[in-house]
Amino acid sequence: MVNPESDPRYKELWSDYHATMGRQGVTPGIAKQALRSDATLIGAMLLKRGYVDAMLCGVVGRHAQHLKHVADVIGLEADAHCFAAMNMLLLAKHTLFLCDTYVNEDPSAEQIAEIALMAAKEVRRFGVEPKVALLSHSNFGSVRSASALKMAAARAIIEARAPGLEVDGEMHGDAALSQEIREKLYPDSRLTGEANLLIMPNVDAANIAFNLLKETNGDGVTVGPILLGAAKPVHILTPTATVRRLVNMTALGVVDANYLRGTAVA
């Protein structure tokens, strides 16, 4: 933490925070106190001012509170309209990326499409070509519910914005991981092989699926949550994060920082 008595950056940080948040009722006194005690806010301000290159937070407290500081201080990247969270699972038979595990409770079709495109961009930084499945309780139009129609609409948006991306849906989870099933149900699917990026219709589905897979595949390695959409490299972890996950996320933060500098290969 910044020590107000010894660190010359303290006045700079609280003054900047007050200037940024003054319209939301943050007085100079509140800003001074916050920059003495809130580690995530201090880290976000240091990142904003360029004193650090990346930030990890979230091992204590609620995800939403950490995200509020990120949104207030760091903000969205230039072409983003929402934040999202993605988790990675390295399992015995599959390497899977799941979205949106923590942020958007019930995203619209437009938000689903944006989340999928942000996630695909991040997956490529792992050296993996994304194969995107938009998951649902419906299989290629078998159910005409609002949720299923939302995922089908998201697919159309994604196809228009990124025609070269392998994406299909809405579909069941088993169809996403089995080309054989897809060929029986929908032989014209654009998706080939096994999907590796699974986009869920809401945060309940994504979070439940991730935690069940994590616990039932105990030998698997997990990475995340990876925050998507932020203007600078910042990731919000969870209180259950292990030392191994902290190390993995530190490495990811370094990669993200170097990517923004143009010194790393995507």
C-alpha positions in Angstrom: 0.0 0.0 0.0 1.0 3.6 -0.5 2.2 5.2 2.8 0.9 8.8 3.0 3.8 9.9 5.1 6.6 8.6 2.9 5.4 8.1 -0.7 5.3 11.3 -2.8 2.8 9.6 -5.1 0.1 9.7 -2.5 -1.1 13.3 -3.1 -1.0 12.7 -6.9 -3.1 9.6 -6.5 -5.8 10.9 -4.3 -6.0 14.2 -6.2 -6.5 12.3 -9.4 -9.1 10.0 -7.9 -11.0 13.0 -6.5 -10.9 14.7 -10.0 -12.2 11.5 -11.6 -14.9 10.7 -9.0 -15.9 14.1 -7.7 -19.2 14.1 -9.6 -20.1 10.9 -7.8 -19.7 12.5 -4.4 -16.1 11.6 -3.7 -14.7 14.5 -1.6 -11.0 15.2 -1.1 -11.4 13.7 2.4 -13.0 10.5 1.1 -10.4 10.3 -1.6 -7.6 10.6 0.9 -9.0 7.9 3.1 -9.7 5.5 0.2 -6.1 5.9 -1.0 -4.9 4.9 2.4 -6.9 1.8 2.9 -8.3 0.2 -0.3 -5.7 -1.9 -1.9 -7.6 -2.5 -5.2 -8.2 1.2 -5.6 -4.5 2.0 -4.9 -3.5 -0.6 -7.4 -5.9 0.7 -10.0 -4.6 4.3 -9.6 -1.0 3.2 -9.8 -1.9 1.3 -13.0 -3.8 4.3 -14.4 -0.8 6.6 -13.7 1.7 4.2 -15.3 3.6 3.3 -12.1 2.8 -0.4 -12.7 2.1 -2.4 -15.9 -0.6 -4.8 -14.7 -2.8 -5.5 -11.6 -4.2 -8.6 -9.9 -6.8 -8.2 -7.2 -9.9 -10.0 -5.8 -8.5 -12.6 -3.4 -10.3 -10.8 -0.6 -13.8 -9.3 -1.0 -16.5 -9.4 -3.7 -15.8 -9.5 -7.4 -18.4 -6.8 -8.1 -16.7 -4.3 -5.7 -13.3 -4.8 -7.3 -14.9 -4.5 -10.7 -16.4 -1.1 -9.7 -12.9 0.3 -9.0 -11.7 -1.1 -12.3 -14.6 0.5 -14.1 -14.3 3.8 -12.4 -10.5 4.2 -12.7 -9.3 2.1 -15.6 -12.5 1.9 -17.7 -13.2 0.0 -20.9 -10.8 -0.3 -23.8 -11.6 1.9 -26.8 -13.8 -0.6 -28.7 -15.5 -2.3 -25.8 -19.0 -1.7 -24.4 -18.9 -4.2 -21.5 -16.6 -6.1 -19.2 -16.7 -9.9 -19.0 -14.9 -12.7 -17.3 -13.4 -15.8 -18.8 -12.0 -18.9 -17.1 -9.7 -21.5 -18.7 -9.7 -25.2 -17.8 -6.9 -27.5 -18.8 -8.5 -30.9 -18.5 -7.4 -34.4 -19.4 -9.3 -34.5 -22.7 -10.1 -30.9 -23.3 -8.7 -27.3 -23.0 -11.8 -25.1 -22.5 -12.5 -21.4 -22.1 -15.8 -20.5 -20.5 -17.6 -17.1 -20.5 -19.1 -15.1 -18.8 -18.4 -16.6 -15.5 -18.7 -13.5 -13.2 -19.9 -10.2 -14.7 -23.0 -10.1 -16.8 -26.1 -11.6 -15.2 -28.2 -12.0 -18.3 -26.4 -10.5 -21.3 -28.3 -9.4 -24.4 -27.6 -11.0 -27.8 -25.4 -7.9 -28.6 -23.5 -8.4 -25.4 -23.1 -12.1 -26.0 -21.6 -11.4 -29.4 -19.2 -8.8 -28.0 -18.2 -11.1 -25.1 -17.5 -13.9 -27.6 -15.4 -11.7 -29.8 -13.4 -10.3 -26.9 -12.9 -13.9 -25.6 -11.8 -15.1 -29.0 -9.2 -12.3 -29.2 -7.8 -13.4 -25.7 -7.8 -17.1 -26.6 -5.5 -16.3 -29.6 -3.0 -14.8 -27.1 -2.7 -18.3 -25.7 -1.6 -19.5 -29.1 -5.0 -21.3 -29.6 -7.3 -20.8 -32.5 -10.8 -20.2 -31.1 -13.7 -22.5 -32.0 -16.7 -20.9 -30.5 -19.9 -22.7 -29.4 -22.9 -20.7 -28.2 -24.5 -23.0 -25.6 -28.2 -23.4 -24.8 -30.8 -25.9 -23.7 -31.8 -25.7 -27.4 -30.1 -27.6 -30.2 -30.1 -25.6 -33.5 -33.7 -24.4 -33.1 -35.2 -27.3 -31.2 -36.6 -25.0 -28.6 -37.9 -21.5 -29.4 -37.4 -19.9 -25.9 -36.2 -16.4 -25.4 -32.8 -17.7 -24.2 -32.3 -19.9 -27.2 -33.4 -17.2 -29.7 -30.9 -14.8 -27.9 -28.0 -17.2 -28.6 -29.1 -17.7 -32.2 -29.2 -13.9 -32.7 -25.8 -13.6 -31.1 -24.4 -16.0 -33.7 -25.8 -13.9 -36.5 -24.1 -10.8 -35.1 -20.8 -12.6 -34.6 -20.9 -14.0 -38.2 -21.4 -10.5 -39.6 -18.6 -8.9 -37.5 -16.1 -11.8 -37.8 -16.9 -13.9 -40.8 -13.6 -15.8 -40.5 -14.3 -17.0 -36.9 -15.5 -20.6 -36.4 -18.7 -20.1 -34.4 -22.0 -21.9 -34.3 -25.1 -22.3 -32.1 -27.3 -22.4 -30.3 -26.3 -25.9 -29.2 -26.1 -28.4 -26.3 -22.8 -28.8 -24.5 -22.3 -32.3 -25.9 -22.8 -31.1 -29.4 -20.2 -28.4 -28.8 -17.6 -31.1 -28.0 -18.6 -33.7 -30.5 -18.4 -33.2 -34.3 -20.2 -36.6 -34.6 -23.3 -35.3 -32.7 -23.3 -32.1 -34.8 -23.1 -34.0 -38.0 -26.2 -36.0 -37.1 -28.2 -33.0 -35.9 -26.9 -30.1 -38.1 -24.5 -31.3 -40.9 -24.1 -27.7 -42.2 -22.5 -26.5 -39.0 -19.6 -24.0 -39.5 -17.9 -25.5 -36.4 -15.3 -28.3 -37.0 -13.9 -30.6 -34.5 -14.3 -29.8 -30.8 -15.3 -26.3 -29.6 -12.8 -24.8 -27.1 -14.6 -21.5 -26.3 -17.9 -22.0 -24.7 -20.2 -19.0 -24.4 -23.1 -19.4 -21.9 -26.4 -17.7 -22.0 -26.1 -16.2 -18.5 -23.7 -15.9 -15.6 -25.5 -18.7 -13.7 -24.8 -21.3 -16.4 -21.2 -20.2 -16.9 -20.3 -20.0 -13.2 -22.0 -23.3 -12.4 -20.4 -25.1 -15.3 -16.9 -23.8 -14.5 -17.0 -24.7 -10.8 -18.5 -28.2 -11.5 -15.8 -28.9 -14.1 -13.1 -27.6 -11.8 -14.1 -29.8 -8.9 -14.9 -33.0 -10.9 -11.6 -32.8 -12.8 -9.3 -32.2 -9.8 -6.1 -32.7 -11.7 -7.0 -30.0 -14.2 -5.3 -26.6 -14.2 -7.5 -23.5 -14.1 -6.6 -20.0 -15.2 -8.7 -17.0 -14.4 -11.0 -15.3 -14.0 -9.5 -13.4 -17.0 -11.1 -9.9 -17.2 -12.1 -8.9 -20.7 -12.8 -5.4 -21.9 -10.5 -3.4 -19.6 -8.4 -0.6 -21.0 -5.3 -1.9 -19.1 -4.1 -5.3 -18.0 -6.1 -6.1 -14.8 -7.6 -9.3 -13.6 -10.0 -9.9 -10.7 -9.4 -13.3 -9.0 -11.5 -15.0 -6.4 -11.0 -15.9 -2.7 -10.5 -19.5 -3.7 -7.5 -18.7 -5.9 -4.6 -21.0 -5.2 -0.9 -20.0 -5.3 -0.6 -21.9 -8.6 -3.4 -19.8 -10.1 -1.9 -16.6 -8.8 1.4 -17.5 -10.5 -0.4 -18.3 -13.7 -2.4 -15.1 -13.6 0.8 -13.1 -12.9 2.3 -14.6 -16.0 -0.8 -13.7 -18.0 -0.7 -10.1 -16.7 2.9 -9.8 -18.0 1.9 -11.2 -21.4 -1.0 -8.7 -21.6 1.2 -5.8 -20.7 3.8 -6.7 -23.3 1.1 -7.2 -25.8 -0.1 -3.7 -25.3 3.4 -2.4 -25.7 3.8 -4.3 -29.0 6.7 -6.4 -27.6 4.9 -9.8 -27.5 3.4 -12.0 -30.2 -0.4 -12.4 -29.8 
